[in-house]
């Protein structure tokens, strides 16, 4: 996966701007997005991924997206904690913000 473009990062951050206390910074080869110092999302390439758990993962799968993954010499490694945000949500900011808020709650729960 190639690096994230500045324009895509700005686009995502603009959509998430109504959520208070959003920060972002370098995260491996992409960008991590946090709320109140809890990372709930990441951008890798030009794809947004939210933190998920067993209670939320199925709705992402139903909408046709995958877990984050990367390649190692031994093969494909799936990171089930992060799931790609469905493209349809970028046209519906209210829904995107709902999914982001859910991801924030899950990330806080997982951090404890």
Secondary structure, DSSP 4 states (H G I P E B T S, - for coil): -PPPPHHHHHHHHHHHTTSTTEEEEEETTEEEEEETTEEEEEEETTEEEEE--TTTHHHHHHTT--EEEEEETTEEEEEEEEEEPPGGGGG-HHHHHHHHHHHHHHHHHHH-
